[in-house]
Structure formats: structure tokens, C-alpha cells
Amino acid sequence: MPLFKKRTVGKPGEWFYCLEHQKVEEGPECPAKDRFGPYASRQEAQHAMETARERNLQWENDPRWHDTAAGESEEG
């Protein structure tokens, strides 16, 4: 008997965005490596890629995530 039971069906109301199929799923239909979520609503899951782009842009422009000191250039 396995120690951990693999959850194959999601809870009602859990929404995911499948990166492989580029579609919204209620409950995890695809493997975790291929999806974003869970989201609270279908609409949030539909905007998953847009949300990811916005967060990546914020991260790329956040000075706290860069190792260069003030006044130094990144080229060396």
C-alpha cells in the first residue's frame, strides 16, 4: 500500500491553466509540470499567461533582484 495517494481529481472550484494544451481545466487534468494553478476562478486561469508575463516583467525590473551595486554597469 503506497504511503502517498496520488490525487487524480481536483477539488470543485480549483482551476488550472495547461501549458501543453493551452486551455483551462477544472481540477488537475494534466501533470503538474505542465500547468499553472490552482486559481480561484475560471477567469483567473484564463489570464494565467498574462499574469505570468506581468510578474516576470516586474521581477526583471525589480532592483532588489540584481547583484549590481548602484552606479555599476552590468557589463563589468
Beta strands, then each sheet from edge to edge (+ up, - down):
strand 1: 15-18
strand 2: 23-26
strand 3: 35-39
sheet 1: 2+ 1- 3+
end
